[in-house]
Amino acid sequence: MNQTMSAGRPVFSFLLVLSLTHAVIDLTSGAIIALLPAMREAYSLSYAMVGLIPLFANLTSTFTQPIFGIISDRSEMRWLLPFSLVLAGLGLAAVGYLTNYWLVLAAVVISALGNAAFHPEGAHAAHNLAGDRRALGMAIYSVGGNLGYALGPAFAAGLLAAFGLRGTGLAALLPVLLAAVLVRLLPRWRAHEQEAVARSREEAEPGETNWRGTVLITLVVILRSVIHLGMTTYVPFFWIDVLGNDRATAGLVQMTYLLAGVLGTLLGAPLADRFGTKPVLVASFGLLLPLQAILSSLEGWPLLLCLFGAGFLVVSTFTTTLVMTQEYMPRSLGLASGLNLGLAFGMGGVGTSVLGVVADHFGVLVVMRSIAALVVPALLLTLVLPPVRLNRG
C-alpha cells in the first residue's frame, strides 16, 4: 500500500479496507437477526422475549452512536476500528453458548456496542480518505455495510446448518483476524489521513454547523429509514399473504430489493460528486414516488422490476444523506455520522414498529400504501434543504 496522495485524490486502498471492515461489522448485525428462530427454539423463548433481542440491539446502537460520534470528534481514536470488530464478533460468538436469557441479551448488547463504536469512527475516516470525491468515498465505505448486512442471514444460516447454534463461535474468527490486520495497518493509515486533512485545511477551513440543514436532513433520514426498513420487513409478507406466493420465494423478493440497493450505492455516488448532493437526492425521491405508488398494485415480474428500482433509489440516498450531514456539520464529522447512521436510523426502526401495529389492524396492503405515502414528505423536505458545496476536482 505504498502510495502517494495528491490533493483531492481518494486513498482507494484504505477505503477498500474500511469498506471490508464495514461489511464484517454489519455481517455480525445481520447474522444476529437471522439467529432469532434458532435462539427461540434452543432457549424456549416466548415471542415477546424474542422481540426484546433486536429491540435491545437497536436501542443500544441508536443511542450510543451519537456519543461515540462526539468522542470521535474530540479525539480521533482509530484503534476503535479493530476494537469494534473484536467486540461485535465476540458478542455474536457468545450468543450460541449462553443458556441464560439475560446473558444472551447482554451478549447482543456487547455486539451492538461494537457496531455503534465503528460507524462514527469509520465514517470520519472515510471522509478524510475520500479527498475531493466525498460521495464516492462514502459510497465505497457504505457499500461494504450494505453487502455485509444483506449476507448476514446467509452467513448465519450456513453456520447453523453446519454446526448448530454453537457455530456462532466460528463467527468471531473473521472479525478477530481482520482486527489484527487493521492494527498493523493503522500507522500507515493515520499517516495518509493526516496528509489528506492537512492539504484540505490549506484549501479552506471548515465552516460552522448549519443547524437548519442538520435538522432537516435528519428528518429526511428518519422518513427514508421507515421506508427502507418497512420495505425489507413487510414486502415478504405482502408477497406471501396478499399475493399468495410460496413462502420459499419470499427471500428472493427481499434479496432483489437489497442487492438493488448495493448497485444504487455505487452508481449514485459519482452522480452526487458530479451534479451535487441535493439535486441527486431530490431526483432520487422524485423518481421513487411513482414507483412506490404503483408497487402495491403489481405482482410477478413487474413487481420484482419495480421493487428493484425502488431499492436502487432508496439505498442510493444513504451515501448522499451521510455526505450532506457531514457537510452541514463540518467541525463534527463523528457526531454527524452518529446522528445519521445511529439516531435517525434507529428512529426509523421505531416507525417500522408502528407499521407493525398498522399491519395487525388493517393488513399488509395498507402498510405498503402507507410506506408509499411517506415518500411525499421526504421529497418535500429534500426540496427545502440548504444546498451544500462539494469540492470537485
HUWOUR-V353863 format. One line per field, one symbol per residue. ss: DSSP state (A for helix, B for strand, O for the rest). burial: + if it has 9 or more other C-alpha atoms within 8 Angstrom, else -. Layout:
# HUWOUR-V353863
ss->???
burial->???
This chain:
# HUWOUR-V353863
ss->OOOOOOOOOOOAAAAAAAAAAAAAAAAAAAAAAAOAAAAAAAAOOOAAAAAAAAAAAAAAAAAAAAAAAAAAAAOOOOAAAAAAAAAAAAAAAAAOOOOOAAAAAAAAAAAAAAAAAAAAAAAAAAAAAOOOOAAAAAAAAAAAAAAAAAAAAAAAAAAAAAAOAAAAAAAAAAAAAAAAAAAAAAAAAAAAAAAAAAAAAAAOOOOOOOAAAAAAAAAAAAAAAAAAAAAAAAAAAAAAAAOOOOAAAAAAAAAAAAAAAAAAAAAAAAAAAAAOAAAAAAAAAAAAAAAAAAAOOOOAAAAAAAAAAAAAAAAAAAAAAAAAAAAAOOOOAAAAAAAAAAAAAAAAAAAAAAAAAAAAAAOAAAAAAAAAAAAAAAAAAAAOOOOOOOOOO
burial->----+--++++--+++-+++++++++++++++++++--++----+----+--++-++++++++++++++++++------+++++++++++++++++++----+++-+++++++++++++++++++++++++++++++++++++++++++++++-+++-++----+++++-++++++-+++-++--+--+--++-+++-+++-------+---++-+++++++++++++++++-+++++++++--+----+--+++++++++++++++++++++--+++++++-++++++-+++-++------++-++++++++++++++++++++++++++++++++++++++++++++-++--+--++--++++++++-++++++-++-++--+--+-----
